[in-house]
Amino acid sequence: MILIKEIQFIKADGGKYLLLNLINGAADLISPQIYRQLSENRLADLEAAVVETMKKRRYLFENESEYQDFLQKLDAKLEGLEKSSVPSFLIIPSYSCNLKCTYCYERAYDIQHSPFQGRKDSIDRQFEVIAKIIGEIPPGGKTAFGNKDVKITIMGGEPLLPGNRMLIGYILNKIAAEGYRANIVTNGVDISAFIPELNKEVVEHIQITLDGPRKIHDRRRIFGNGAGSFDLILANIEKALEMGIKIYLRVNVDKENIDSLPELAGLITGHFKSAPNLHPYLYLMQDGGCSGEQNVLEESVGIETIFALEKKFPQMAVFQKKYHPAGFIEAIFSNQPFQPSLRHCGAARNQYILDYKGNIYKCWHGVGNPDFSVGQFEPGLEFNEKKDQWLNRSITSLEKCSACKYRYICGTGCPAARHGGSAMSDLDRPNCVDYGKLIDILVREHLKQG
């Protein structure tokens, strides 16, 4: 018999251990005796009933050939699903912005932008390209998809600038006409001016960032004159919620604002009560933008700090959390199926970003950076070799990933994290995260909570 390499043991109460299958998300509480037998590879000492259960749960295989055949078939199935996945698109109407955030990524990556021209013909061309890309995606997904399944995100820079209002309305009308769905990433400063345009069934949600209570937020997300944006954004969120717009409220968390999260949680619950369309979530920043890395928290430290705050301040329950192994942990403790991955994100699948200059990108960390461009659509549609570099980046193409037991959870990691405008050569290397440590922390905390 063969014990798979993709397992992790986590010590639980009473001397027992939680055995995790890092391929399919199976989790089983085992006795100290079974733990010793497995960890010492004494598989012949396992009871017959235990062996049968572990085979069904895909921990054990009869031999190496059967084990490798299982992995090869899994990789082939995932490859088909990911190559034929529902496409998503991002449209960038301008790189201009009305804020000058202290961790601005545009300034960090030296994005060069010309004055915004507001060309409707360029938008028409973007939608022609979108239709062409959709039409060329090969069949093979779990289910067929239609236009209603295609998501188009409008972002920038800041897309909801007053000067963009007519163009944003035009984009949303085009999305509605094609039967696609829209999302918008905005700082929320001028959202009230766009309520007539946003009050459409086509807009599924809007993401707005609030980085803490007023005193914290107004040190980070500021106008060019240094004035804060907190009060204006809070009022605009309220107006959007009144119109029935779903809001994902993002909090970029680092050393500067993590201790203020309980105060922000209290403000959100007090100001918005239990607004069903408001979904606050925490995102531990991986990149400090133009402010550098001095405020970036190691993810494990951030997670443990947030858990400590949650125990002390019940209002922290208002926040959802975005951690690297979140999907795997949720599958274990919510009894949901886990979806293993060959690729880290949409950039290596069917995600495309089109900016107002006629450039095409795969990764939104690299928009505006010529080194990250995978092609152009003006004057004509043309892709370069970087498109295939992205599409071919998977755990089966990177040697280090193919031998890693966390590969189906990680999917190669993010090649753009903390790139600071670095070269595309990062696509040839994994970006490793300590999944073993993160999974151990998260599982132990869930076990404590019962």
TACORKA-V869914 format. One record per helix or strand of 2 or more residues. SS is the DSSP state (H for helix, E for strand). FROM is the first residue (numbers start at 1). TO is the last residue. If there is no record, write none. Layout:
ss:SS from:FROM to:TO
ss:SS from:FROM to:TO
This chain:
ss:E from:2 to:3
ss:E from:7 to:11
ss:H from:13 to:15
ss:E from:17 to:21
ss:E from:27 to:30
ss:H from:32 to:39
ss:H from:43 to:45
ss:H from:48 to:56
ss:E from:60 to:61
ss:H from:64 to:83
ss:E from:88 to:92
ss:H from:105 to:108
ss:H from:120 to:136
ss:H from:147 to:149
ss:E from:151 to:155
ss:H from:162 to:178
ss:E from:181 to:186
ss:H from:191 to:198
ss:E from:203 to:209
ss:H from:214 to:220
ss:H from:230 to:242
ss:E from:247 to:253
ss:H from:258 to:272
ss:E from:278 to:284
ss:H from:289 to:291
ss:H from:299 to:312
ss:H from:314 to:318
ss:E from:320 to:322
ss:H from:326 to:333
ss:H from:346 to:348
ss:E from:351 to:355
ss:E from:359 to:361
ss:H from:370 to:372
ss:E from:373 to:376
ss:E from:382 to:383
ss:H from:385 to:391
ss:H from:399 to:402
ss:H from:407 to:410
ss:H from:424 to:428
ss:H from:435 to:449
